[in-house]
């Protein structure tokens, strides 16, 4: 029984991207480049990439990373996701603003709860059309 609770404690959120998280991804990307469009296919590839870190097909730009949060952090998952856009990786926003019209993008995340801290891993994929 304790083993079950231990496994549940370290539960890895690895399901389909939630609607709130998807809205956050889309809203923030519209700030940087309103000409790019969401791709359900790239959303799925982002999840695969997070699970395996396998190389992707040529022509896909990847921005990925991870943020950690103390266990007592009261931010919602949506707020933590917004927080990923404020880290050092977003010094590269020029890459997003320079993407041509019609570029497709998809994003996904894995949220892992630990005993002392939680980890949010994310991947943003972009493909010029």
Backbone as JSON, one array per atom type, in Angstrom:
{
  "sequence": "XXXXXXXXXXXXXXXXXXXXXXXXXXXXXXXXXXXXXXXXXXXXXXXXXXXXXXXXXXXXXXXXXXXXXXXXXXXXXXXXXXXXXXXXXXXXXXXXXXXXXXXXXXXXXXXXXXXXXXXXXXXXXXXXX",
  "N": [[0.83, -1.19, 0.0], [1.93, 1.26, 0.82], [3.78, 1.56, -1.18], [2.18, 2.09, -3.39], [1.2, 4.66, -2.75], [3.62, 6.01, -2.74], [4.39, 5.8, -5.41], [2.26, 7.21, -6.57], [2.8, 9.7, -5.47], [5.01, 10.54, -6.85], [3.92, 10.96, -9.28], [3.77, 11.34, -12.75], [2.75, 13.81, -14.83], [1.64, 13.2, -17.82], [-0.12, 13.25, -19.8], [-2.55, 14.04, -22.36], [-2.26, 17.35, -23.56], [-3.65, 19.88, -21.57], [-6.57, 22.02, -21.86], [-6.33, 24.59, -20.7], [-3.54, 24.91, -20.49], [-2.89, 24.76, -23.2], [-4.17, 27.07, -24.14], [-2.61, 28.99, -22.85], [-0.08, 28.55, -24.08], [-0.78, 29.26, -26.75], [-1.66, 31.94, -26.48], [0.62, 33.34, -25.54], [2.38, 32.9, -27.66], [1.09, 34.32, -29.66], [1.65, 36.9, -28.82], [4.34, 37.15, -29.47], [4.47, 36.44, -32.19], [2.0, 36.81, -34.29], [1.49, 35.6, -36.7], [2.0, 32.91, -36.89], [0.85, 29.49, -36.73], [-1.04, 27.13, -34.79], [-0.27, 23.66, -34.48], [-1.62, 20.55, -34.3], [-0.29, 18.2, -34.84], [2.42, 18.88, -34.37], [2.19, 19.42, -31.7], [1.84, 16.83, -30.68], [4.3, 15.74, -31.5], [5.99, 17.24, -29.91], [5.41, 16.21, -27.39], [6.33, 13.57, -27.75], [9.03, 14.14, -28.15], [9.74, 15.19, -25.63], [9.45, 12.9, -24.11], [11.39, 11.17, -25.15], [13.62, 12.51, -26.21], [14.62, 12.08, -28.7], [16.05, 12.73, -31.92], [14.61, 15.1, -34.14], [12.78, 15.47, -37.23], [14.41, 17.04, -40.02], [14.43, 20.58, -40.25], [12.79, 21.35, -38.19], [12.55, 23.58, -35.63], [13.6, 23.72, -32.28], [12.79, 24.72, -29.03], [13.5, 24.18, -25.8], [13.33, 23.26, -22.32], [13.59, 23.42, -18.71], [11.93, 24.14, -15.66], [12.15, 24.55, -12.14], [10.25, 24.27, -9.14], [9.67, 25.18, -5.81], [8.2, 23.04, -3.37], [6.25, 24.31, -1.82], [5.26, 26.27, -3.44], [2.71, 28.27, -4.66], [1.72, 28.74, -7.18], [-0.41, 28.22, -10.0], [-0.57, 25.58, -12.48], [-0.88, 26.7, -15.01], [0.11, 29.32, -14.54], [2.74, 28.7, -13.91], [3.54, 27.72, -16.35], [3.36, 30.04, -17.92], [5.47, 31.34, -16.71], [7.67, 30.06, -17.83], [8.23, 31.48, -20.08], [9.65, 33.62, -19.23], [12.24, 33.06, -18.63], [15.85, 32.61, -19.13], [16.04, 31.41, -21.67], [14.3, 32.75, -23.27], [15.58, 34.91, -24.21], [15.98, 34.57, -26.76], [13.89, 35.44, -28.32], [13.78, 36.7, -30.72], [14.05, 34.79, -32.65], [11.47, 33.77, -32.77], [9.91, 35.98, -33.53], [10.88, 36.4, -36.05], [9.97, 34.29, -37.57], [8.4, 33.13, -40.54], [5.19, 33.99, -42.02], [2.61, 31.59, -41.71], [4.11, 29.61, -40.57], [4.14, 26.7, -38.6], [3.45, 25.64, -35.25], [3.9, 23.77, -32.24], [3.4, 22.71, -28.9], [4.33, 21.24, -25.76], [4.24, 19.73, -22.48], [5.72, 18.29, -19.53], [4.9, 17.63, -16.3], [6.29, 17.08, -13.27], [5.88, 15.94, -10.06], [7.74, 16.17, -7.15], [9.32, 15.22, -4.01], [10.53, 17.39, -2.69], [10.58, 19.42, -4.56], [8.93, 20.54, -7.56], [8.99, 19.77, -11.03], [8.89, 21.29, -14.15], [8.96, 20.43, -17.37], [9.4, 21.44, -20.71], [8.64, 21.75, -24.22], [8.91, 23.45, -27.25], [8.03, 23.41, -30.55], [8.77, 24.32, -33.9], [7.92, 24.73, -37.28], [8.71, 25.76, -40.44], [6.62, 26.53, -43.15]],
  "CA": [[0.0, 0.0, 0.0], [2.81, 2.43, 0.85], [4.39, 1.68, -2.5], [1.21, 2.75, -4.27], [1.21, 6.09, -2.44], [4.91, 6.55, -3.17], [4.31, 5.94, -6.86], [1.35, 8.32, -6.84], [3.45, 10.93, -5.06], [5.92, 10.93, -7.93], [3.14, 10.83, -10.5], [4.22, 12.16, -13.85], [1.65, 14.25, -15.67], [2.15, 12.93, -19.16], [-1.32, 13.01, -20.59], [-2.79, 15.02, -23.4], [-2.15, 18.73, -23.12], [-4.92, 20.42, -21.12], [-7.05, 23.2, -22.57], [-5.76, 25.81, -20.11], [-2.14, 24.99, -20.9], [-2.86, 25.05, -24.63], [-4.51, 28.48, -24.28], [-1.43, 29.77, -22.44], [0.88, 28.45, -25.18], [-1.24, 30.02, -27.91], [-1.71, 33.37, -26.18], [1.97, 33.9, -25.48], [2.96, 32.89, -29.0], [0.48, 35.43, -30.4], [2.37, 38.12, -28.45], [5.62, 37.2, -30.18], [4.31, 36.35, -33.64], [0.61, 36.43, -34.56], [1.37, 35.0, -38.03], [2.24, 31.47, -36.85], [-0.39, 28.75, -36.47], [-0.96, 25.93, -33.96], [-0.32, 22.38, -35.18], [-1.88, 19.39, -33.43], [0.78, 17.23, -35.12], [3.63, 19.3, -33.65], [1.89, 19.23, -30.27], [2.15, 15.43, -30.41], [5.75, 15.54, -31.64], [6.63, 17.84, -28.73], [5.27, 15.23, -26.31], [7.27, 12.49, -28.05], [10.38, 14.68, -27.92], [9.95, 15.26, -24.18], [9.56, 11.54, -23.58], [12.52, 10.4, -25.66], [14.72, 13.39, -26.64], [15.11, 11.64, -30.0], [16.17, 13.82, -32.86], [13.41, 15.36, -34.93], [13.05, 15.62, -38.66], [15.09, 18.27, -40.39], [13.57, 21.72, -40.47], [12.0, 21.68, -37.0], [13.29, 24.32, -34.6], [13.19, 23.3, -30.94], [13.15, 25.46, -27.82], [13.06, 23.35, -24.68], [13.97, 23.56, -21.05], [12.87, 22.98, -17.52], [11.89, 25.02, -14.49], [11.84, 23.85, -10.89], [9.45, 25.06, -8.2], [9.62, 24.63, -4.45], [6.95, 22.34, -3.09], [5.26, 25.22, -1.23], [4.9, 27.28, -4.43], [1.25, 28.23, -4.83], [1.33, 29.05, -8.55], [-1.12, 27.18, -10.75], [0.22, 25.05, -13.59], [-0.93, 27.72, -16.06], [1.03, 30.4, -14.18], [4.1, 28.15, -14.04], [3.8, 27.65, -17.77], [3.68, 31.42, -18.33], [6.78, 31.63, -16.15], [8.73, 29.54, -18.7], [8.54, 32.5, -21.08], [10.42, 34.68, -18.61], [13.57, 32.57, -18.32], [16.93, 33.01, -20.03], [15.87, 30.92, -23.03], [13.5, 33.69, -24.05], [16.43, 35.93, -24.81], [15.99, 34.22, -28.18], [12.56, 35.71, -28.88], [13.94, 37.15, -32.1], [13.79, 33.62, -33.5], [10.02, 33.65, -32.94], [9.37, 37.12, -34.27], [11.36, 36.3, -37.43], [9.37, 33.16, -38.3], [7.52, 33.64, -41.59], [3.76, 33.69, -41.95], [2.28, 30.21, -42.05], [4.88, 28.66, -39.76], [3.35, 25.92, -37.66], [4.12, 25.36, -33.99], [3.2, 22.93, -31.27], [4.1, 22.72, -27.62], [3.84, 20.3, -24.77], [4.94, 19.8, -21.2], [5.63, 17.21, -18.55], [4.98, 18.2, -14.95], [6.63, 16.0, -12.34], [5.85, 16.34, -8.66], [8.73, 15.49, -6.33], [9.12, 15.38, -2.57], [10.98, 18.72, -2.27], [10.3, 20.39, -5.6], [8.24, 20.07, -8.75], [9.74, 20.1, -12.24], [8.11, 21.51, -15.36], [9.76, 20.32, -18.59], [8.59, 21.91, -21.83], [9.24, 21.77, -25.55], [8.21, 24.22, -28.26], [8.52, 23.01, -31.87], [8.38, 25.24, -34.96], [8.24, 24.24, -38.62], [8.35, 26.7, -41.5], [5.86, 25.91, -44.25]],
  "C": [[0.87, 1.26, 0.0], [3.45, 2.66, -0.51], [3.46, 2.39, -3.47], [1.21, 4.25, -4.01], [2.52, 6.74, -2.87], [4.91, 6.77, -4.68], [3.39, 7.1, -7.23], [1.98, 9.66, -6.51], [4.37, 11.46, -6.15], [5.24, 10.82, -9.29], [3.62, 11.82, -11.55], [3.03, 12.52, -14.71], [2.14, 14.18, -17.1], [0.99, 12.65, -20.1], [-1.44, 14.08, -21.67], [-2.77, 16.42, -22.8], [-3.53, 19.27, -22.76], [-5.3, 21.69, -21.87], [-6.47, 24.49, -22.01], [-4.32, 25.99, -20.56], [-2.03, 25.35, -22.38], [-3.2, 26.53, -24.88], [-3.34, 29.37, -23.91], [-0.39, 29.75, -23.55], [0.48, 29.35, -26.34], [-1.22, 31.52, -27.66], [-0.32, 33.99, -26.2], [2.61, 33.92, -26.87], [2.36, 33.99, -29.87], [1.17, 36.76, -30.06], [3.64, 38.26, -29.28], [5.45, 37.2, -31.69], [2.89, 35.88, -33.96], [0.43, 35.72, -35.91], [1.59, 33.49, -38.03], [0.98, 30.76, -36.37], [-0.12, 27.46, -35.69], [-1.07, 24.67, -34.83], [-0.52, 21.25, -34.17], [-0.78, 18.34, -33.61], [2.06, 17.61, -34.36], [3.43, 19.24, -32.14], [2.25, 17.8, -29.87], [3.64, 15.14, -30.5], [6.5, 16.14, -30.45], [6.54, 16.89, -27.54], [6.23, 14.07, -26.52], [8.7, 12.92, -27.76], [10.69, 14.73, -26.43], [10.15, 13.87, -23.58], [10.84, 10.84, -23.98], [13.77, 11.22, -25.95], [15.36, 12.89, -27.93], [15.2, 12.85, -30.92], [14.9, 13.91, -33.7], [13.79, 15.48, -36.39], [13.68, 16.97, -38.93], [14.07, 19.38, -40.63], [12.69, 22.09, -39.29], [12.91, 22.37, -35.99], [12.72, 23.95, -33.24], [13.67, 24.33, -29.91], [12.61, 24.63, -26.67], [13.81, 23.74, -23.42], [13.18, 23.0, -19.9], [12.99, 24.03, -16.43], [11.57, 24.18, -13.27], [11.13, 24.83, -9.96], [9.48, 24.39, -6.85], [8.24, 24.05, -4.19], [5.87, 23.29, -2.55], [4.83, 26.34, -2.19], [3.41, 27.16, -4.74], [0.8, 28.57, -6.25], [0.57, 27.89, -9.19], [-0.21, 26.69, -11.88], [0.24, 26.05, -14.75], [0.04, 28.86, -15.8], [2.48, 29.93, -14.29], [4.49, 28.06, -15.51], [4.13, 29.04, -18.33], [5.07, 31.81, -17.87], [7.91, 31.13, -17.05], [9.13, 30.57, -19.75], [9.36, 33.65, -20.52], [11.86, 34.28, -18.31], [14.6, 33.01, -19.34], [16.75, 32.53, -21.46], [15.1, 31.92, -23.89], [14.26, 34.94, -24.43], [16.5, 35.7, -26.32], [14.65, 34.51, -28.85], [12.64, 36.19, -30.32], [13.69, 36.0, -33.07], [12.29, 33.47, -33.77], [9.46, 34.78, -33.79], [9.78, 37.07, -35.74], [10.75, 35.15, -38.22], [8.38, 33.69, -39.33], [6.06, 33.25, -41.37], [3.51, 32.26, -42.41], [3.08, 29.17, -41.29], [3.94, 27.98, -38.79], [4.15, 25.71, -36.39], [3.25, 24.47, -33.13], [4.05, 22.85, -30.02], [3.53, 21.64, -26.73], [4.69, 20.4, -23.53], [4.81, 18.48, -20.46], [5.83, 17.86, -17.2], [5.18, 17.05, -13.97], [6.67, 16.54, -10.92], [6.86, 15.51, -7.88], [8.48, 15.76, -4.86], [9.49, 16.79, -2.1], [10.64, 19.81, -3.29], [9.58, 19.72, -6.76], [9.03, 20.55, -9.97], [8.78, 20.2, -13.42], [9.08, 21.46, -16.54], [8.86, 20.69, -19.77], [9.38, 21.85, -23.12], [8.32, 22.54, -26.48], [8.83, 23.86, -29.6], [7.94, 23.95, -32.92], [8.82, 24.67, -36.3], [7.76, 25.24, -39.65], [7.66, 25.94, -42.62], [6.2, 26.61, -45.55]]
}
